[in-house]
């Protein structure tokens, strides 16, 4: 074997075990047999390098992903070995967040290997489709009425009714009471639902936020990829709980029970929604962050719809959205300052263009922050110490695909190595979102201290 191939074989075995070779004296000794690398030969190579031996089942998993050892099984090429090392590395990072620990855990204990492999076995789609309908189903509240479940609209209507016998306000109050009744019944339906697939984390204050969330969840869960799976999801635009404490407790229960959390990035994000993201990651469960990528026509359509519903002019709605997305823009954009001083001289087309640009910039920044910069982007599972990342997507199609893969256990990953200064990081990237799902640091001091302390019981 040429020297570079000998070095490649050594590197692959180091990647497999998660550590540098402790005993290697002569790299020229390493040979990949022309007839293929068998079980006993792999163990001989491992011992030559100073590593632990592995079981037959582990070797079979390395060879083809199965566990029942086949006599005479062999890795036919060094490329086949590399694919096997990737398979083991993905499982180790996924379950333990550490390749060295994963090799020691899985390489010597068949029961452990079988247990963790079973956790990644895909769930048959038919199993989900055959789930029974809920005894107490959700009574869907139309998107244009979900706003009545918020506390601000009740305050506004009560203030109007105190001042006068406003017939429009009286009619709205009747709608509010009927909507709240449906929201209470839906709240109870969520509490008794025997299982929950997705928790939808939102922050809602204004009417358009309620409508946008309701419209988005409708499009998402009616998507062809999810339709028919009989998924159950907690949608806060459909539920009402009057007490602050009870609301917090019930939502904590939903977070605990859900398979994953869908975090909706919006014009403004709140402590409550961010804490729901962190709480999910701390449980070791996936978080999908949906960050819109709105087009100019979509922004224009939204403004027209909001202006019609609020009976306000489009210019006023545009200014309100700009203030929410970029509060400091009025101080830096001279044209906007002029429009604010003289609303009757607004160039509607230019104002819409400015809003479309500002909206896209806002969400592009949110996507970058969540994927690359935000401290909440990587959180540690409190029980296992495994570092988990947020899966950021920008389209409904990608969001639906990720939910499908999560609930059916079909997530796919690739391992990426990145050297920052003198530290090599291992990232387990998810294939749809291209986001980091697991991370292993190469900082030896941090790694040693972390695993010595983290899993120890508190004194």
Secondary structure, DSSP 8 states (H G I E B T S, - for coil): --HHHHHHHHHHHHHHHTS--SS---GGG----TT-EEHHHHHHHHHHHT-----HHHHHHHHHS--S--TT-EE-SHHHHHHHHHHHHHHHHHHHS-HHHHHHHHHS-HHHHHHHHHHTS---HHHHHT----SS------GGGGGGGSHHHHHHHHHHHHH---HHHHHHHHHHHHHHHHHHHHHHHHHH-S---EEEE----SHHHHHHHHHHHHHHHTSTTTTTS---EEEGGG-----HHHHHHHHHHHHHH-SEEEEE--SS--HHHHHHHHHHHHTT--EEEE-----HHHHHHHHHHHHHHHT--HHHHHHHHHHHH-TTHHHH-HHHHHHHH-GGG--HHHHHHHHHHHHHHHHHHHHHIIIII-GGGEEE-TTT--EEE-EEE-SHHHHHHHHHHHHTT---EEEEEEEETTEEEEEEEETTT--EEEEE---HHHHHHHHHHTTS---
